[in-house]
Amino acid sequence: MHKLCSELEMVASCYEAKRDKLKETRELYKKSKMLMHVHAFYRILQDIKEKIQKMKVYQESLMESLGYILEKHVPLPREDSSTNKKKKIHENLISLNEILEILMNKTLNTPHDPYVAIDDTFWPPYVEMLLRYGIAVRHHENNFKIRLETFF
């Protein structure tokens, strides 16, 4: 009987050792699987960061090109006469590039209220051009406010 009990204890201890070894193996597998997920997540995150950086560089090049085109083809009005009144009027005007920048920043910073008030620094032909070609729209209640049109 003692011999049988000792053999059974030996078998039980062998199975406990195997069970403990399997638990350790399972924990290592879980850790390695978790590590694989972390590495995959890290790679995805790095890819997204690279794509965002490329988009920022692309956006900068587009903005520079837009600024160049607007400066070359849609300049501010020149002072044709030597009167002080015209010079004062033209000194306060902002370029079409600046108007578009103001509209874009307003749309991005406050999407719930994207309207910009038109004041005397906005040259009326620029505003009219933006409205006519569907780049901007007027506020439905206040005609002295405009916003960028939604593009799809």
Order of alpha helices (4+ residues) and beta strands (2+ residues): alpha-alpha-alpha-beta-alpha-beta-beta
